[in-house]
Amino acid sequence: MFRLFSFLPLPVLRVLLGFVAFLLRVFGWRRAVVDAHLGRCLADRPKDVRDGIARDFYRYLGELGAETFHAPRILPAGLERRVRLENPEVVQAILDRGQRVMILSAHHCNWEWLLLRCSTAFHEPMVAAYKPASFGAADRALREMRSRFGATMVPAQQLVTHLLAQRGKARLLALLADQSPAAASEQQTWLTFFGQETAFFRGPGWIAAKMAYSVFFAAMHRERPGYYAVRFVPLAAAGQVADPDQLVAAYAHELEAQVRAHPAEYFWAYKRWKRAKRLYD
């Protein structure tokens, strides 16, 4: 199904997925989750404003779905035109010195196009961590799409093993770092995110500190339908070996600021606050 839809022109995909997104909103798919998250994260905004953000969120789901189905066919020139990197030189300069770079992103805007664009933008092969899909055919299709410009896709649970096996050769690393750790995970830290205690994986900070990665947050925003801009924000001073938790906290701070500025493009339907912090966490 994924491959079949990918052959359709992007304008046709926009119409089809836009209608699907409209139905999702009308029939209330995860609307309680969306409203609850907007209420707890953007409580400073009036209810009618939050309702407008929710409406725009569902509309954007249609755009995101269409763009994701189009990703297996989009060409590098099209990506360069549609995903504008404002300051790629700050990343390339570090790579040119023979050092390592980690790019952290989130489920905000089109993270699939962002991965593909970064795979073509720098003179260095990219390694990207991902969470395998539960359905085998879907997992294969997503891995093929994400690796089509040379990125090596590594399951998140195998990432450290892969990096150690590479013996320092993996110099450009990309991760989505806003997912919620399992309750039993020992690799988590609790941070203030949108004014509430929120669990984050410590892994990105630990890898960066132990393996000497310079860390950037990819602040992505939509300029207009189908077109994005990305600014790479350093999460630690040049040459500084930051504490792992400080790096993750800096990431959470930048992500919150970006979502507040562009709220409709955040994936509010994900159950981010599934549990509260326990006394011994």
N, C-alpha and C positions, 0 to 999 in steps of 0.2 A: 504494500500500500504506500509506504514512504517513497519508494523508488518511482512508483507510478505517478504520484502527485508531483514529484520533482520535475517531471517533463512538462508540466503545465507552465505557461508564461506567468510571470509575477503578477501582472494586473488581474489575470483570471484567479490566481490563488488569493489575492486580496479580497476579491468579491466573495469567493466561496468561504474562506476562513472568517471573513467579516460577518457573514450570515451565521456561521456556527457560533461565533463569539456573542452575537446578538441573542441567539437562543439560550446560550449559557446564562446571560444576564437575566433574560426574561424568566427562565425556569429556576433561577436562584442557585446555580452551581457554586457551592462554597461561599455563598453570599454572607452567611453568618460569620465565617472565618474572616473574610475581607473586612466586613464592618467592624468586627471586634478589634482587629489589628489596627485599622485606621483610627478607631476610637481611643485605643491605648497609646498609640504612637503620635498621633496628631491631635491630641485633645485640646490644644490651643487654637485649633481652627473650628469655625462654626460647623454645625451638623450639615447644613446645606452645601458647604464647601467640601466636606468629606464625602458627601453623596456624589458630588460632581467628580471627585477624584476616583471614586469607585466606578462610576459610569465610564470615565476615560480609561480606567484600568482594563475593563472588559473589552472596550474598543481596541485598546492596544494589544490585547491577547490575540485578536484576529490578525493584526499586522505582524506580530511576532511569529505566529504560526505560519503565515504565508512566507515570511522571510526565511524561516527555518527549512521549510520544504524546498525553497529555491536555492538553499546553500549548496547542495551537491552540484548545481549547474553554474553557479556564479563564477565569473572569470576574475583573475587577479586585477585586471584593469577596472572592472566593475566594483570590486571591493575597495580599491583605492579611491574611487570616486564617491562611494557611498559611506565609507568609514574613514573619516579624515583624522589623522594623527597630528595633534597640534605641536608636540615637541618630541618626536622620536629620537632626536639627536642626544637627549639626556641618557637614554638607554643604550644607544649605539656607542656612545663615547666610552662607557664602562666596558662593554664587550670588546671594543677595540683595544683596550688596555689589557685584555686577557683575563678579565675578572668575570664574576658571575652575577646574573640578574634574575630576580624573581618578580613576576608580575602577578599581583593579586587582583581579582575581580570579584563579582558577585552576581546574583540573579537580578540584575538591574539592566534595563535596555536589552540589546541583542548580544548576549554573551557568546553565542555560536559564531556570529560574524566577527566578533572581536577576536576570538581565537584564530580564525582563518586569516584575518587581516594581520595579526601579529606574526603569524607563520610566514608571511610574505615580506614583512617590513624590515626585518633585521638580517644581517649577514651571519646567521647562526641558526643551526637546527634547534627547534623547540621541543621540550618535553612538557607534557601537560597531564596532570592528574585528573581522573574522572571517576564517577560512580557508575559501575556497569548497570545497564538496564536489566530488569528481571526477565524480560522476554528476549530469547536468544536472537531472533531475526532483527528485532529493533536495536539490540545492542550492536550487532554487526553493521547495520546500516549507519548508526550514529558514529561508530569508530571509523568507518570508511569516509564518512563526510568530514569528520574532524581532522583526519590525517591526510586529506587529499593534497595539501600543500607542504607535506613533509614532516608534520608534527608527529612525535612518538607519543601515543596515548598509553598511559600506565594506570591501572586501577589504584585508587588512592591508598588502599591498604598495603600495596606493594611498592609504594613510591620510595621509601627510604632504602629498601633493599636494592631497588633499581639504581638509585643514585650512588650508593656505595659500590655497586658492581661496575658502574661507569668510571669509577676512580677519578672523579673530578671533570670528566669530559662533558657532562650535561651543564652547559653554561647559561642556558636560557630556559627558565622554568615558569610555568603558568598554573595557577590554582584558583578555583572558586572557593572562597574562604568563609562564606556566610551561612553554611549549613549547620544544623544543630547536632551536637554529638549525642551518642546514645548515653543513657544514664550510667551505664557500667564503664564507660570509657575513662581511662586514667589520663588521657591526653586532652584535658579540657580546662579552660579557665573561665571564670565568671567576671563579666565586665558590665558596666553601665552602657546600655544601648537603647536609645529613645527613652531615657529616664527610668529604665527597669533592668534588674539583674538578668543577664542573658548569657548563656553558655556558648563559648566559641572553642573550636579546635585550637590547641596550642601548637600543632604540627608546623604550620608555616613559620611561626616565630622560632621554633626549635631548629628547623632545617636551616633557616637563614643565619642564625647565630652560630651553629656548629659547623656549617659548610661555607661560611663567608659569602653569602648572597647579599647584594644590594637590593633592597625591596622597594617596589613602586606599586602604588594603587592606581589602577586604570579607571579614572573618573570619566565615565561615558555618559553622554546625554544625547537625546534625539533633537536634531535641528529642525527636521520636518519629516513627514512619513517616508521611511525608507532611507533616511540619511542621518548619520551620527557624527559626533566629534568626540575625540578621546584625548584627555590630558593625563600625562604620567606624573603622579605626585610622589615624591620621595617620602618614605616613612621613617627614615633616620638620616642623620647628617652624614655627608660623604665621609667614608672611612671609619665611621663609628660602628662598633660592635654592640648593638642594643640588646637589652634583656629580652628574651623571647616573649614574655607577656607584654612588655612595652610595645613591641612591634605589632602584636595583635590588637592592643588597645588603640594604637595609632590608626590601624586599618579600620577598626570599628568607628572611630571618630570621623574619619574621612568618608566612610560609607554613609553614615547617618547624615552628614552634611549634604552629600550628593542626592540622597533620597529625599530629603526635605526640599531641596531645590527642584527636583523633578520626580514627584511622588507617583504619578500615574504609571511610570515604567518599572516600578518595583513589583516583584511577584508576591503580592499580598495574600494570595491563596495558599501559600505554603504555611503549615502550622509551625511557625518558628518558636513560639512560646508554649511548648507542649508540657512543660514541667517547671516547677519552681525550684529555686536553689535550696538544697538541704542543709541542715546545720553543719554537717561535716564536710561539705564541698569546699 
